[in-house]
């Protein structure tokens, strides 16, 4: 069966309002349920990846942080004994925390690689031995 141009135009004229109404209803239901299409979720900015690091007795816990390139890294640095710092030279970060005074900061891990972090304070000899690593995996 072949449709003539006039009959095809009539079917199209009937279908267009029905399809438009269906799409409008689907969108209204999604908005009412606060469900966003996948594309809208992907367009949102990255959420912060939280890490809590404790510096004490001349070590960091955890001593290794793994993130993906582009992640926003949120670190809460705490110390239990004396003042310590969290220093990452390649990211130009040097934050200091004292006992009972944690410090929280954020940065974007924009370069892949393994970056050492350490305590740059010279309060005691053990501080120079405090080491860890930030591993930034490339985004796929």
Buried (B, 14 or more C-beta within 10 A) or exposed (E): EEEEEEEEEEEEEEEEEEEEEEEEEEEEEEEEEEEEEEEEEEEEEEEBBEBEBBBBEBBBEEEEBBBBBEBBBBBBBBBEEBBBBBBBEEBEBEBBBEEEEBBEEEBBBEEBEEBEBBBBBEEBEBBEEBEBBBBBBEEE
